[in-house]
Amino acid sequence: MKNKLFGALLCLVMVSGAFAGVTFDQQGSVSKIVTQLKNANQDSRVVPLPGNPKATAKWTVMVYVNAKNNLESYGLGDVNEMEQVGSTPDLNIVAELGRISGYSSDDGDWTGSRRYLIQKDADTTKITSPIVMEIPKSDMGNWKNLVEFVKWSQSKYPAQRYVLVVWNHGSGWNKNLAVESGKGISYDDESGNHITTQQLKQALAETGKVEILSMDACLMQMMEVAYEVRTGADYIVASEETEPGDGYTYHTWLGPLAANPSMTQAELSKTMVDSYTDHYQSIGQGATQSSVKTENLYKLGQLMNGWVSAVMASGEVANAKNARTKAQAFYYSSNKSLPHFVKLVNDGTQNADVKARGAELLNFLSGSVIYHNRATGSKYANALGLAIYIPTSYTTAYDALEWAKDSNWDDFTKWIK
C-alpha cells in the first residue's frame, strides 16, 4: 500500500514484483466464498435495510485489507489499530483481511481471507474480533471480490453513511515501464491480479455511491484516478506520494469518529487527512494526504480545457516545459502537482488569456476541488493536494481513461513533449 514499503524504493520493488508474470486487465473468476459463521448471536440485532436513512448506525467503515503480499505484517498491525477503537452502536468497523504464506507468521499464520466485525480490545499483537466469515481461497485483486465485500458489509451492517478504504499497494498512473501497463491498486500476489483504475469505477458503480473512498496506498491521489471514480464517492482521501511504511494510523481517525459519529463526510475526510499527516509530522517523516471533493471534478475538467487550449494557442512550449521540469514531483517523475504546475506556467507566461484562465483554474482547485490538503517535510512544500500525469513521452494506453476522453490533457501532453 503504502510504500508501506519502507519508503519509495521498496514501494517500487514490491509493485514491480507483484507485476511479474501478470497479464493485466485479465481477472480470474471470484473464488467461491465459503462461509463459517461464528458466534451466531453476535449479529442478532434488528437493523433496517441498507440505504435507509434511519439505519441503526450512523457510519459503517469498510476496510479492504489486501495483505496478500509483502505488506502482510502491516495488515495485521492495522487491524489491531482498528481494535483500539472498535465498533459502537453508531459505528460499524468491518474489515476483510487477506494473507498468504511466506511473509508474516504472526497471529496463527493462517491464509486466505477473514472478515471481521471489529471489536475493541487491549491486545495490540493479536486480532480478537469475531470472525464473521472465512474465505479459504480468495482473490483480493479481483474487483468483483471488492464488490461482494462492500455489498455484504452494507447488507449485514447498514448505516446512514459509508467509508470504503482500499488498503494495499497503489501505483496511481504511470507508464514508464512495460510491466506497468495496467495501473491500479490492490495487488494480490497469489492470484497475480489487481484492480485497475477502470475496474475501480466499475466496482463503485455496482456497489452504489459511498460518502468517502479512501485509498491507503501509494500515489493514488491523481486527477486520472479521481476523475474516473468521481461518481462513486463524495470525497476521495488519498496520497499524491508514496505512503510511509505504517500507512494510516487507524485509531487516530476512527477514535474521533466513534466519539462524534454525527460527523459529516466532509468533516470525516478532514479528520482522516489530519490524523495521517499529524502522525508523520510528529516523527519527522515526509508525507502527503488530501481530500478531494468529487462533485466539482467535471467543472474542473472544463476549466482545464480552456486553460490548456490557451496555453497551446500561445505557442509557449518552452515555458510549459520549464514548468514541467520545476513542478513538484512525486515518486515517479511524471507525477506532478497539478496546482503547482499551473502556477509555474502562469508565472512564466506573457499571454494575458493564459494568465486569466490560469488564475481562475487555481482558485477553483483550491476553493472547490481540493477540500483539505496536508503535507509534511520540506521535500513536499509544493504538494498541493492533487497530482497529474505529465510525461515526456505519450502512451496510447492513456486514451482509455475517462479523463483522456473528456479533456484535452492528452493533446497537451503530446504538444509539450
C-alpha positions as CSV (number, residue, x, y, z in Angstrom):
1,M,0.0,0.0,0.0
2,K,1.7,2.1,1.0
3,N,5.1,2.4,0.3
4,K,4.2,0.5,3.2
5,L,7.2,-0.3,1.8
6,F,9.8,1.2,3.9
7,G,9.9,4.1,1.6
8,A,9.7,4.8,-2.1
9,L,12.3,2.3,-3.2
10,L,10.7,-0.6,-1.6
11,C,7.3,0.5,-2.9
12,L,8.6,0.3,-6.4
13,V,10.3,-3.0,-5.9
14,M,7.2,-4.6,-4.4
15,V,4.8,-3.2,-7.1
16,S,7.1,-4.3,-9.8
17,G,7.5,-7.7,-8.2
18,A,3.7,-8.1,-8.0
19,F,3.5,-7.4,-11.7
20,A,5.8,-10.2,-12.7
21,G,4.1,-12.7,-15.0
22,V,0.8,-10.9,-14.8
23,T,-1.5,-10.4,-17.8
24,F,-3.1,-7.1,-16.8
25,D,-6.8,-6.3,-17.0
26,Q,-7.5,-10.1,-17.1
27,Q,-9.1,-11.0,-13.9
28,G,-9.8,-14.5,-12.7
29,S,-13.2,-15.6,-11.5
30,V,-14.2,-14.8,-8.0
31,S,-13.3,-17.6,-5.7
32,K,-16.2,-19.5,-4.3
33,I,-17.0,-18.0,-0.9
34,V,-17.2,-20.5,1.9
35,T,-18.8,-19.0,5.0
36,Q,-18.4,-20.3,8.5
37,L,-20.5,-18.1,10.7
38,K,-19.1,-18.0,14.2
39,N,-20.7,-16.6,17.3
40,A,-24.1,-16.7,15.6
41,N,-25.7,-14.4,18.1
42,Q,-23.2,-11.6,17.6
43,D,-25.3,-10.0,14.7
44,S,-28.7,-10.7,16.2
45,R,-29.7,-7.0,16.4
46,V,-32.5,-5.9,14.1
47,V,-31.4,-3.3,11.6
48,P,-33.1,-1.5,8.7
49,L,-32.2,-2.3,5.1
50,P,-29.1,-0.6,3.5
51,G,-29.8,2.8,2.3
52,N,-32.4,3.6,4.9
53,P,-31.6,7.0,6.4
54,K,-33.0,5.6,9.7
55,A,-30.4,2.8,9.8
56,T,-29.2,2.0,13.3
57,A,-25.6,3.0,12.8
58,K,-24.6,6.4,11.5
59,W,-21.4,5.1,9.8
60,T,-20.1,1.9,8.5
61,V,-16.3,1.9,7.7
62,M,-15.4,-0.9,5.4
63,V,-11.6,-1.7,5.1
64,Y,-10.5,-4.0,2.3
65,V,-7.1,-5.1,3.7
66,N,-5.4,-6.9,0.9
67,A,-2.2,-8.1,2.7
68,K,-1.6,-10.9,0.3
69,N,1.9,-9.6,-0.5
70,N,4.9,-8.2,1.4
71,L,2.6,-5.9,3.4
72,E,1.1,-8.8,5.5
73,S,2.6,-7.7,8.8
74,Y,1.4,-4.2,8.3
75,G,-2.1,-5.5,7.6
76,L,-2.1,-7.4,10.9
77,G,-0.9,-4.2,12.6
78,D,-3.6,-2.0,11.1
79,V,-6.5,-4.4,12.1
80,N,-5.1,-4.2,15.6
81,E,-5.2,-0.4,15.4
82,M,-8.8,-0.7,14.4
83,E,-9.4,-2.8,17.5
84,Q,-8.1,0.0,19.7
85,V,-11.4,1.7,18.9
86,G,-13.8,-1.0,17.9
87,S,-17.4,-0.8,16.7
88,T,-20.1,1.0,18.6
89,P,-23.9,1.2,18.2
90,D,-23.3,4.2,15.9
91,L,-20.2,2.9,14.1
92,N,-19.6,-0.4,12.4
93,I,-16.0,-1.1,11.6
94,V,-15.8,-4.0,9.2
95,A,-12.6,-5.4,7.7
96,E,-11.6,-8.1,5.2
97,L,-8.0,-9.2,5.8
98,G,-6.3,-11.4,3.3
99,R,-3.0,-13.3,3.9
100,I,-0.7,-15.7,2.1
101,S,2.3,-17.8,3.1
102,G,5.8,-16.6,3.0
103,Y,5.7,-13.3,4.9
104,S,4.5,-12.9,8.4
105,S,3.9,-15.9,10.7
106,D,2.2,-13.9,13.4
107,D,-1.2,-14.4,14.9
108,G,-1.7,-18.0,13.8
109,D,-0.1,-17.8,10.3
110,W,-3.4,-18.6,8.7
111,T,-4.0,-18.0,5.0
112,G,-7.0,-16.9,2.8
113,S,-9.3,-14.1,3.9
114,R,-11.3,-13.4,7.0
115,R,-14.0,-10.8,7.6
116,Y,-14.3,-9.2,11.0
117,L,-16.7,-7.1,12.8
118,I,-14.1,-5.1,14.7
119,Q,-14.4,-5.0,18.4
120,K,-12.4,-3.1,20.9
121,D,-9.6,-4.9,22.8
122,A,-6.4,-4.1,24.6
123,D,-4.2,-6.6,22.8
124,T,-2.1,-4.8,20.1
125,T,-0.5,-8.0,18.9
126,K,-3.4,-10.4,18.3
127,I,-6.7,-9.9,16.5
128,T,-9.5,-10.9,18.8
129,S,-12.5,-9.6,16.9
130,P,-15.1,-12.1,15.9
131,I,-14.6,-13.8,12.6
132,V,-17.9,-13.3,10.7
133,M,-16.8,-15.0,7.5
134,E,-13.9,-17.1,6.3
135,I,-12.9,-17.3,2.6
136,P,-10.2,-20.0,2.3
137,K,-9.3,-19.2,-1.3
138,S,-9.8,-15.5,-2.0
139,D,-8.7,-13.2,-4.9
140,M,-8.5,-9.8,-3.5
141,G,-7.1,-8.5,-6.7
142,N,-10.4,-9.2,-8.4
143,W,-12.7,-6.1,-8.5
144,K,-15.7,-8.4,-8.2
145,N,-14.5,-9.6,-4.8
146,L,-14.3,-6.0,-3.6
147,V,-17.9,-5.5,-4.8
148,E,-19.0,-8.6,-2.9
149,F,-17.3,-7.4,0.2
150,V,-18.9,-4.0,0.1
151,K,-22.4,-5.3,-0.7
152,W,-22.0,-7.9,2.1
153,S,-21.0,-5.1,4.6
154,Q,-23.8,-2.9,3.6
155,S,-26.3,-5.7,3.9
156,K,-25.0,-7.0,7.2
157,Y,-24.1,-3.7,8.8
158,P,-26.2,-1.0,7.2
159,A,-25.6,2.7,8.1
160,Q,-26.6,6.1,7.1
161,R,-23.1,6.8,5.6
162,Y,-20.2,4.7,4.3
163,V,-16.5,4.8,4.1
164,L,-14.6,2.4,1.8
165,V,-10.9,2.1,2.4
166,V,-8.9,0.1,-0.2
167,W,-5.7,-1.0,1.5
168,N,-2.7,-2.2,-0.5
169,H,0.0,-1.3,-2.9
170,G,-1.0,1.5,-5.3
171,S,0.6,2.9,-8.4
172,G,-1.5,5.8,-9.5
173,W,-1.0,6.4,-13.2
174,N,2.5,5.7,-14.6
175,K,3.6,4.1,-17.8
176,N,7.3,4.3,-17.7
177,L,7.8,0.6,-17.6
178,A,6.2,-2.1,-19.8
179,V,5.1,-4.0,-16.6
180,E,3.0,-1.0,-15.6
181,S,0.5,-1.5,-18.4
182,G,-2.4,-1.9,-16.1
183,K,-2.1,0.7,-13.3
184,G,-4.2,0.4,-10.3
185,I,-4.5,-0.9,-6.7
186,S,-5.0,-4.0,-4.6
187,Y,-2.3,-6.4,-5.9
188,D,-2.8,-10.0,-4.9
189,D,0.5,-11.9,-5.2
190,E,-1.3,-15.3,-5.0
191,S,-3.7,-14.7,-8.0
192,G,-1.5,-12.2,-9.9
193,N,-4.5,-9.9,-10.2
194,H,-5.1,-6.3,-9.3
195,I,-7.8,-3.8,-9.6
196,T,-7.3,-1.3,-12.5
197,T,-8.4,2.3,-12.5
198,Q,-11.4,1.4,-14.8
199,Q,-12.3,-1.6,-12.7
200,L,-12.4,0.6,-9.5
201,K,-15.0,2.7,-11.3
202,Q,-17.0,-0.5,-12.2
203,A,-16.8,-1.6,-8.6
204,L,-18.3,1.6,-7.3
205,A,-21.0,1.6,-9.9
206,E,-22.1,-1.8,-8.7
207,T,-21.9,-1.1,-5.0
208,G,-23.6,2.3,-5.1
209,K,-22.1,5.6,-4.1
210,V,-20.2,5.9,-0.8
211,E,-19.6,9.0,1.1
212,I,-15.8,8.6,1.2
213,L,-13.5,6.5,-0.9
214,S,-10.1,6.3,0.8
215,M,-7.0,4.6,-0.7
216,D,-4.5,3.6,1.9
217,A,-2.0,3.1,-0.8
218,C,0.8,4.8,-2.8
219,L,0.3,7.5,-5.4
220,M,-3.5,7.3,-5.8
221,Q,-4.5,11.0,-5.4
222,M,-4.2,11.8,-9.1
223,M,-6.5,13.6,-11.5
224,E,-6.7,10.5,-13.7
225,V,-7.9,8.3,-10.8
226,A,-10.2,10.8,-9.1
227,Y,-11.9,11.7,-12.4
228,E,-12.5,8.0,-13.2
229,V,-14.3,7.3,-9.9
230,R,-15.9,10.7,-9.3
231,T,-19.5,9.4,-9.5
232,G,-18.8,6.7,-6.9
233,A,-17.9,8.8,-3.9
234,D,-18.5,12.3,-2.5
235,Y,-14.9,12.6,-1.2
236,I,-11.6,10.9,-2.1
237,V,-8.9,10.7,0.5
238,A,-5.5,9.6,-0.7
239,S,-1.8,10.4,-1.1
240,E,-0.1,12.1,-4.0
241,E,3.2,10.5,-2.9
242,T,4.1,7.0,-1.8
243,E,3.0,6.3,1.8
244,P,5.4,5.7,4.6
245,G,5.6,2.1,6.0
246,D,2.9,2.5,8.6
247,G,0.3,3.8,6.2
248,Y,-2.8,5.0,8.0
249,T,-2.9,5.1,11.8
250,Y,-6.5,3.8,12.1
251,H,-7.1,4.5,15.7
252,T,-6.3,8.2,15.3
253,W,-9.3,8.9,12.9
254,L,-11.6,6.1,14.0
255,G,-11.4,7.3,17.6
256,P,-12.7,10.8,16.8
257,L,-15.4,9.3,14.6
258,A,-16.6,7.0,17.4
259,A,-16.6,9.9,19.8
260,N,-18.6,12.1,17.3
261,P,-20.5,9.8,14.9
262,S,-22.5,12.8,13.7
263,M,-19.6,14.0,11.6
264,T,-20.4,14.8,8.0
265,Q,-18.4,13.2,5.2
266,A,-16.5,16.5,4.7
267,E,-15.6,16.6,8.4
268,L,-14.5,13.0,8.5
269,S,-12.4,13.3,5.3
270,K,-10.6,16.2,7.0
271,T,-10.1,14.2,10.2
272,M,-8.6,11.4,8.1
273,V,-6.2,13.7,6.4
274,D,-5.1,15.4,9.6
275,S,-4.7,12.1,11.6
276,Y,-2.4,10.7,8.9
277,T,-0.3,13.8,8.5
278,D,-0.1,14.6,12.2
279,H,1.4,11.2,12.8
280,Y,4.2,11.6,10.2
281,Q,4.9,15.1,11.2
282,S,5.3,14.0,14.8
283,I,8.0,11.5,13.8
284,G,9.7,13.8,11.3
285,Q,8.8,11.8,8.2
286,G,7.7,13.4,4.9
287,A,4.2,12.5,3.8
288,T,1.2,13.9,1.8
289,Q,-2.5,13.4,2.1
290,S,-5.6,15.2,0.8
291,S,-9.3,15.2,0.5
292,V,-10.8,15.9,-2.9
293,K,-14.5,16.9,-3.4
294,T,-15.7,14.9,-6.5
295,E,-18.8,16.9,-7.4
296,N,-16.7,19.6,-8.9
297,L,-14.3,17.5,-10.9
298,Y,-16.3,17.8,-14.1
299,K,-16.3,21.6,-14.0
300,L,-12.6,21.4,-13.2
301,G,-12.1,19.5,-16.4
302,Q,-13.9,22.2,-18.3
303,L,-11.8,24.9,-16.8
304,M,-8.6,23.0,-17.5
305,N,-9.7,22.5,-21.1
306,G,-10.0,26.3,-21.5
307,W,-6.6,26.9,-19.9
308,V,-4.8,24.1,-21.8
309,S,-6.2,25.5,-25.1
310,A,-5.0,28.9,-24.2
311,V,-1.5,27.6,-23.4
312,M,-1.2,25.7,-26.6
313,A,-2.5,28.7,-28.6
314,S,0.1,30.9,-27.0
315,G,2.9,28.8,-28.5
316,E,4.9,29.0,-25.3
317,V,6.2,25.4,-25.4
318,A,9.5,26.4,-23.7
319,N,7.6,27.9,-20.7
320,A,5.4,24.8,-20.3
321,K,8.4,22.5,-20.5
322,N,10.2,24.6,-17.9
323,A,7.2,24.4,-15.6
324,R,7.1,20.7,-16.0
325,T,10.7,20.4,-15.0
326,K,10.3,22.6,-11.9
327,A,6.9,21.4,-10.7
328,Q,6.6,19.4,-7.5
329,A,7.3,15.8,-8.5
330,F,6.5,12.6,-6.6
331,Y,7.9,9.1,-6.7
332,Y,7.5,8.9,-10.5
333,S,9.0,12.0,-12.1
334,S,6.0,12.1,-14.5
335,N,3.6,12.6,-11.5
336,K,3.4,16.3,-10.9
337,S,1.5,18.6,-8.5
338,L,-1.3,20.0,-10.7
339,P,-1.8,23.3,-8.9
340,H,2.0,23.9,-8.8
341,F,2.4,23.2,-12.5
342,V,-0.4,25.6,-13.4
343,K,1.1,28.3,-11.2
344,L,4.5,27.9,-12.7
345,V,3.1,28.1,-16.2
346,N,1.2,31.2,-15.2
347,D,4.2,32.8,-13.6
348,G,6.2,32.4,-16.7
349,T,3.7,33.3,-19.4
350,Q,3.4,36.6,-21.3
351,N,-0.1,35.8,-22.5
352,A,-3.0,37.6,-20.9
353,D,-5.5,34.8,-21.7
354,V,-3.3,32.1,-20.2
355,K,-2.9,34.2,-17.0
356,A,-6.6,34.9,-16.7
357,R,-7.7,31.3,-17.2
358,G,-4.9,30.0,-15.0
359,A,-5.9,32.3,-12.1
360,E,-9.5,31.1,-12.4
361,L,-8.3,27.5,-12.5
362,L,-6.1,27.8,-9.5
363,N,-8.9,29.5,-7.5
364,F,-11.3,26.7,-8.4
365,L,-8.8,24.0,-7.5
366,S,-8.1,25.4,-4.1
367,G,-11.6,26.6,-3.3
368,S,-13.9,23.9,-4.8
369,V,-11.9,20.7,-5.5
370,I,-9.2,20.2,-3.0
371,Y,-11.2,20.3,0.2
372,H,-8.3,19.7,2.6
373,N,-4.6,19.2,2.0
374,R,-1.7,18.5,4.3
375,A,1.9,17.8,3.5
376,T,4.8,17.4,5.9
377,G,8.5,17.6,5.2
378,S,10.4,20.3,3.2
379,K,10.5,18.0,0.2
380,Y,6.8,18.4,-0.3
381,A,6.4,22.1,0.1
382,N,4.5,22.3,-3.2
383,A,2.4,19.2,-2.8
384,L,-0.9,20.9,-3.0
385,G,-3.4,18.1,-3.0
386,L,-3.8,16.6,-6.5
387,A,-1.2,15.1,-8.8
388,I,-1.5,14.7,-12.6
389,Y,0.4,12.8,-15.2
390,I,2.8,14.9,-17.3
391,P,5.1,12.5,-19.2
392,T,8.0,13.3,-21.5
393,S,6.6,10.7,-24.0
394,Y,3.0,9.8,-24.5
395,T,1.5,6.3,-24.3
396,T,-1.7,5.4,-26.0
397,A,-2.9,3.4,-23.0
398,Y,-3.8,6.8,-21.5
399,D,-6.6,7.1,-24.1
400,A,-8.8,4.6,-22.3
401,L,-9.2,6.8,-19.3
402,E,-12.4,8.9,-18.8
403,W,-10.1,11.9,-18.2
404,A,-8.5,11.5,-21.6
405,K,-11.8,11.1,-23.3
406,D,-13.4,14.2,-21.6
407,S,-10.4,16.5,-21.6
408,N,-7.7,17.8,-23.9
409,W,-5.0,16.9,-21.5
410,D,-3.8,14.1,-23.7
411,D,-3.4,16.6,-26.6
412,F,-1.5,18.9,-24.2
413,T,1.0,16.2,-23.1
414,K,1.7,15.4,-26.8
415,W,2.2,19.1,-27.5
416,I,4.5,19.7,-24.6
417,K,6.8,16.7,-25.2
